[in-house]
Amino acid sequence: MSTRILSTSPLVGPALAELGARFPELRLASFRSPEWNAALPGAEALVVMLSEPITEADLDAAPKLKAIGTYSVGVNHLPVKACQARGIAVVNTPGVLTDATADIALALLMAVTRRVAEGEALVRSGQWQGWAPDQLLGPALAGKVCGILGSGPIGQAFARRAWALGMTPMFWDREGHGGVVAFGAGKAPRLPLPGLLSRSAVLSLHCPLTDQTRGMLDRAALEQLPQGAVIINTARGGIMDENAAIDLLESGRLGGVGLDVYEGEPRLNPRWLQAPRTVLLPHLGSATTETREAMARLLCDGLASALG
């Protein structure tokens, strides 16, 4: 029996196995492995992870392909326009990971500003000598501006969390239309990027990686942030110039950085490993059991529709 569904990994929950039973045969093979390459020409549907880029050459090698499903919201690793031109459906998982991703952004914000990782490491080192007046001090958040790049569901969910901490959310005005964003707990203004950056004690990234946003936070943009500002990125690594951010951390210009995503991940800029006042996570944004099961179900339902 030929492979109809070719997946690079199992998914959380039963959805993928159920899809395979409905449209046999399902094959699991590591991305770019000999097994994957051998099965590609007969595949009608692919399931890939966000770190596994599909090219137009792959589409050429898969003449039976009807759909590509990615276990992510982002599709910047897929040749979307080429798929559209060939009538290949692109299936992703929007909506179901909103709260999980906003939660991890909040966790990073608290970990950076309250120096949680440093404190935990101090206790485990066995060198902690007890409470001290100036031990591991960090900035307060209440009363400060939280700039948010991205006013979609995740950006709005994070705004509600920032608002609950007593911060004032403000959004980037990507379209240049001005106005406000009703984020569920209140309304927040949309500002041009320079105006947003200059006000933001915290800057949290929640926008997709596109031609418009790639490299948007370059050195000149980062230098517009207030002294001691904190950056949180749970969106995509290519939005921010990582070397510029590390330079500003080392100089003391930035107060801290919390990352769940990296440019070129899982490869990591080695400078991050020594950068001060950073908290680094291995892309945990959607990593709750409930969220990953919901993502799998949404993905497999979309593939089932494409396969008919």
Disulfide bonds with the S-S distance in Angstrom:
none
